[in-house]
Amino acid sequence: MRRAALIFIFITLVLDILAVGVVIPVLPHLVERFAGGDTATAALWVGAFGSAFFLAQFLCSPVQGALSDRFGRRPVILISNFGLGLDFVLMAVVNTLPWLFLGRVLAGITAASQSTAHAYVADVVPAERRAASFGMLGAAFGIGFVVGPALGSMLGGIDLRLPFWVAAALCFCNFAYGWFILPESLPVERRAPFSWKRAQPVGAFLMLRRYPQVFGLVGVGLLSQLAHFALPSVFVLYAGYRYGLGEDKVGFVLALVGVCNVLVQALLVRRMVPRVGERRTMMLGLLCGCLGFAWIGLAPSITLFLMAIPLMALWGMAGPAIQALMTSQVAADEQGRLQGAVTGAMSLTGIFAPAMFASIFAAAIALPSGAGWPGAAFLLASVLLGLGLALAFWVTRGSARQTQFQAAG
């Protein structure tokens, strides 16, 4: 039964990310249509949509995590799936920008169920096997983002509304599948009372302060997530400016990034952690990400850029290892709040990171010829991961000493 439940959680995340991914290529064009063809106005609305989506996740992820600690993981996951389906129906039928904006806010709220999915895994998987399971969840994200935009582009060529209807259908199918397959993972005796004080974002972060190493690892995750936004924020413009790539080739490169990431998280993590441990896997992943971003920021040709992708993909080992280290230190009745706080913190970076990296790229290429460096955004991402690596080493040094002591004994 546990295997069937884990398969469902994997499929849930694939379908959730797929549902979100299929609308990525068409949403800006739909916004532009509602804006009367004014691209500048559409760009402002699209930016507002992105910030609102992540702000909603930031506010609601801790609430969903706390609700799952109180009422169980199953009802929160199922209600979120059904709500996301209704939201896509809303966005498929509305005809004004304010209603479409409301739809993106609701999408941010319902997509916050990802935190509950991670808490579910922490409930049913032994601590020593969690890194591999979290790696599979990371692979689910990769699959959704590789397949989703490609499918959305194809469906959008038929009708701009069609991807929203397909996304809604995927969510409803996922809800129906979970209704019959998904068992509850959190027994009644392990549940915690719901408290608004601990469910709001500040309260959730204060809860983490009771676990100093977890608090530090959340900081590592924040730096890593912040660095992640460098690629989706500027890559399309960067590839066209520096390498002269068109839309078709850019899509191929992004697909290659996604495929490499899926392979690392689905296959490599489960082999690395038993051999070198979660701490070393995390640090090796951060180091590879740091070097990979520096490489792509300095690469003078697309060939050298492509050669850096496998190295940067090894960064994907860090996330599952960080999750496993955190969940092993938090009580069972607080796993939902932990994942809610983590997801909320990660969402916070999405509110301002895209604008930050885009501004850095714009400033770099606006400098006099020869004085700017178009890869500046990627070099900043490398620095952020370097800081994350240093912080990870610092906050887990006690774990390393304990492991050495046990080995000596």
Secondary structure, DSSP 8 states (H G I E B T S, - for coil): -HHHHHHHHHHHHHHHHHHHHTTTTTHHHHHHHHTTT-HHHHHHHHHHHHHHHHHHHHHHHHHHHHHHHHH-HHHHHHHHHHHHHHHHHHHHH--SHHHHHHHHHHHHHHGGGHHHHHHHHHHHS-GGGHHHHHHHHHHHHHHHHHHHHHHHHHHHHH-TTHHHHHHHHHHHHHHHHHHHH----S-GGG-----HHHHSHHHHHHHHTTSHHHHHHHHHHHHHHHHHTHHHHHHHHHIIIII---HHHHHHHHHHHHHHHHHIIIIIHHHHHHHHHHHHHHHHHHHHHHHHHHHHHH-SSHHHHHHHHHHHHGGGGHHHHHHHHHHTTS-GGGHHHHHHHHHHHHHHHHHHHHHHHHHHHHHHHHSSTTT--TTHHHHHHHHHHHHHHHHHHHHTHHHHHHHHHHHH-
